[in-house]
Amino acid sequence: MELTDAAIKKLIEKTQGEYNTIRIGLTGGGCAGYEYVFDYESEILPEDHVFDYGSFNIVINDISMPFLRDASLDYITQGINESFKIINPAEKSACGCGVSIQF
């Protein structure tokens, strides 16, 4: 997974506190079949792939890794809304709500 400069900058800001590890992955659910996981993490598991960015780590579990291999993480601003966005060329479709995806 690649991170844009905007995502790195925002992650450095967000991980200055108690947690310096972000878990990115997939979970089953939603109307299209999968949902992305993006959360602070306190525990790195043996099956995790760890990507060290100096002041923070990104962890992706072994099951999610094939789905996220060519994805990128960006931080976008649209009007007054700001959020992290996973851009994944492996997605075949997404639910109208924008949360659920299918591969």
Secondary structure by P-SEA (a helix, b strand, c coil): ccccaaaaaaaaaaacccccbbbbbccccccccbbbbbcccccccccccccccccbbbbbccccccccccbbbbbbbcccbbbbbbbcccccccccccccccc
